[in-house]
Amino acid sequence: MRMILWLILARVVKSIMGIAKVGGPDVITPNLLAGLSSLTQDGHWRVRLGVFEVCSKLAQQFGREYYAKNLEAIFIKFLSDMASAVREEGIEQLRLLVEEFKSEWVIHSYLPKMNEAINKEKQGYLYRMTALNSILGLISVLSKEQLSQHIVPILAKSGKDPVPNVRFCVCKIIKKLLPQLDPSIVSSKLKGLLSELCEDQDKDVQYYAKVALNAIQLLFSQSNFLSIHTQARVVSLI
């Protein structure tokens, strides 16, 4: 019986997109939005996943203003969903929104909500990790300067989280972000943090910190090699 119920609910959620494509945003009534919001509390994770997917597609179809007014409060709940599959799909849908709405939306709309999720009292560490992992969905539209100003401070603070899983999550994210970060910011803001985490009491934190630190050293050595090689070519041409 429960299986049949969630299948029906999932189909209802999916059908909303067809209604919106035909009738436009006006057919998405307050009652329908309230229904979507209530489904984020449904007991079956596939139904909740479908809600966040629909919210993302509606936002892409109707734009930033519609999202801010009608969908943001519903969609952002993916950060604190109980199921890892739903949180992961939420990050993927977020990435699609980022591609549509660009850096200004990330900085002024999403990042404040993400920070709330990270800093919320008594928030489970898995939800903090989800918020941090969502950073990787933002980098395609953020400049080095924006990453330095808005993302690096979040990583630096979260690197001191009391939960080891969050700390090694930060190490993993730093490693993946390295090609997009300003080397001077890496040296001044993140290298010291990773050095501290290499001495962490948790062995997993130590491991991922060392991996990230080694990646920094490799990146810097490659940059120095390219710089020396370029200078040598210039001299030879002279």
N, C-alpha and C positions, 0 to 999 in steps of 0.2 A: 504493500500500500504506500509506504514511504517513497519507494522508488518511482511509482507512478506519479505521485504528487510533485516530486522535484522535476520530473520530466515535463509535466504540464507547466510548471512555473518557468522552467528554462525556455520553453517554446513561447510563452507569453512575453518574456523579456526580449527574445530575439525578434518577435513580431513588431515590437515598438519601432525598430529601425525602418521597417517597411512602411509603417504609418507615417513616420516623419518624412520619408522621402517623397511621399505623395502629397501630403497636406502641409508640409512646412512646420516651423516651430510652433505655430498657433495651435496645432492639434495636440501638442504635449501639454496637457492641462495640469493645473496644480495637483489634482487628485492622482494623476498618473505619476507625477514626480514624487508625491508622497508615497505612492506604492513602490516606486523604485527604492526610495530611502528605506522603507520597511523591509524590503527584500535583502538589504545588506545585513540583516540580522537573521536571515533564514538559516535553518539548521544544516542545510546541505551546501557544501562548499562550491559545487558546480553552479548552483543558482547565484550565489554571491559573485562568483567569477563572471557570470554572464551579465550581471548588473554593471560591473565596472567596465566591461567591454562596451556595453551599450552607451554608457556615459561618455566614454572616450570618443566613440563614433559620432554621437550627437554633437559633442563639442567641436569635433573636426568639421562637421557639416554646417553648424550654425555660428561658429566663431567664438572669440574670446569673451565678448560681452555676455553672450548667452550662457557660456560656461560659468562665468563669475557669478551671475545672478541666480542660475538655476541648478547647476550641476556640481560646483566645486565642493560644497558641503557633503555631497553624496560620494563623489569620486575619491576624495582624500581619505575616506575610511579604509581604503585598501591597505594603508600603512599599518593599521592595527588589526587586520583580519587574523583570525585564529589559524587559518590554513596556509602553509608555506606556498602551496601551488597558487593560491589566490594572490598572495603578496607578490610572487614572482610575475604573474600575469599583469598585476597592477603596474609593476615597474615597466613592463613591455608597453602597456598602453600609455603610460606616462611618456615614454620615449617618443611615441607617435605624436602626442600632444606637443612635445618640445619641438619636434620638426615642423609642426604647423604654426606654433605661436611664437617661437624664437626666444632670444635671450632676455628681452625686456620682461616677458611674461615669467620666465624662470626666476629672475631676480626679484620682481615685485609681487608675484603671486605665489609661486610654488615654494621658493626657499623659506619664506616666513612660516608656512605650514609645516615644512619639513623640520625646521628648527623647533617648532612647538612639539612635534612628535619625539624629537631627540631629548628635549629638556623637560618633558612632562613628568611630574612626580609620580612615582610608583609605576612608570611605564616599563613593561617587560623588556628585557634586553634584546629579544628577538625582533621586537618592533623597532628598536633603535638601530639594529643591524639592517633592517629593511630600509629605513630612511637613509642610512649611509650608503647602502648598495645602490639606491636610486640615483646617487650622484653620477654613476657611470652612464646613466641615460641622459644626462644634461650636457656632457662635455662637447657634443658635436656643435653646439651653438654658442658656447662661451669662449671668449678670447682668453689669452694668457693673463691679461690684466684682471679680467673678471674672475677667473679661477683663483688668482692670488688674493683678491679682495674678499671674495664671498665663500669660496670652498675651502681654501687652505686653513683658515681659522677654525672651521668646523672640524676638520680632520685633526688639527693640533689639540683641540679641546677633547675630542672623543678618544684620542690616543691615551688619555689619562682616565678613561672610564674604569670603574671598579670591577667590571666583569671582563675576564680575559678574552672571551669570545669577541667582544666588541673591539678590544685592543688589537687582536690579530686581524679582524675585519678591516680596521683602519690601515694596517700594514699592507694588506692585499690591494686595497684601493689606491694607496699611494703608488705602489709599483705599477699598476695599470695606468695611472694618470701621468707618470713621468714624462712621456713624450710631449704632452700638452702643457707642461708646467715650465715656468721661467726658471732656468738653472740657479739664478741668484736667490730666488725664493726657496727653492729646494734646499740650498745650502744653509740659508739663514733660519728657515722656519721648520723644516722637516727632518733634515739630516740628524740634528741633535736629538730630536724626539725618537727617531729610530735607534740611535745609539743607546739611549736610555732603555728602550724596550728590548734591546739585545741582552740586557741584564735582568729582564723581568723574571719574577719567580715562576711564571708559567712557561713550560717548555715549548708549547705551541706558539705562544707570543714571541718567545726568543727566536724560534725557527723562522717565522714569517717576517720578523723584523730584520733578521740577517739576510734573508732573500731580497727584501726591498733595498736594504743598504748596499748589497752587492750589485743590484741593478743600477743604483745611483752611481756607484764607482765605475761600473762598466760604461754607463752613458757619458760620464765626465771624461773618461779616458778616450772614448771614441771622439768626443768633441774636441779634445786637445789634439788628437792625431789629425783630425780633419783641418784644424786651425793651422797646425805646423805644416801640413802637406800643402795647404793653400798658400801660405807664406813662402814656402820653398818654390812653388811654381811661379809666384810673382817675381821673386828674386831672379830665377832663371830666365824669365822673360826680359828682365831689365838688362 
